[in-house]
Amino acid sequence: MRSDARGNRLRILEAAAEVLAAPGDASLKSIARRAGVGQGTLYRHFPSRECLVLEVYEDEVACLVAAVPVLLGHLPPQLALRTWLERLLEVGRCFPEFANIMNLVTSTPAKPCGEAYRPLLDALSTLVCANEAAGTMPPGTTADDVLLLLGPLWHVGAGAEDPVRSGRLFETVLRGLCPSAAAAELPTGTAG
């Protein structure tokens, strides 16, 4: 990639991170304007909003992906799944645009930006397969199924009762997916 194209790409990512973090207009047009590039340049680098958002949150996705082998190395599969899903939900709550894109991607049969979404899906698939092998999750469950079930939890509001409600709903989802992970306690001294 030419240096000017690399510079444009970096400016677009920086502008997108700023725009997505602030309230207000988070349109691709406003991102291009803030980056000082035309919309055509933005679309050459990022063919869709999904691709741009997933790349903006690439570090969070990389951390989630890297956590899977560590969790499976230190916890039983059902607790590794629970811990990882809690981390994923926290990322979605901290970055609402990430949650919006995850909801869109999981509910769309043809995955936009599959190359950006694939590592996260593969990481969750590893956890699902580990739980199936351990007999703690029903056979045939897919990572897409799990993400589709979790989607609404990112959008439980921010009112005083919402953390309790969100926790209750999370436990309900876990009971259906992996009964032994619901209400399970992490071993003492294990970082969650």
BELBELPE-V658840 format. One line per field, one symbol per residue. phi: phi as a letter, one per 40 degrees, with the letter a starting at -180 (. if undefined). burial: 1 if it has 16 or more other C-alpha atoms within 10 Angstrom, else 0. A space follows every 10 residues. Layout:
phi = ???
burial = ???
This chain:
phi = .ccccccccc cccccccccc cbchcbcccc cccccgbccc cdcccbcadd cccccdcdcc cccccccdcc cccbbcdccc cdcccccccc ccccbdcccc cccccccbdc ccfdcccddc cccccccccc ccccgbbddg cbcddccccc dcccbcdbcd cccccccccc ccccdccadc ccfcccddgc cc
burial = 0000000110 1110111011 0000010100 1101101000 1100110011 1111111001 1001101100 1100111111 1111101110 1110111111 1111110000 0110011011 1011111111 1100011000 0010011111 1011100000 0000010011 1011001111 1100010000 00
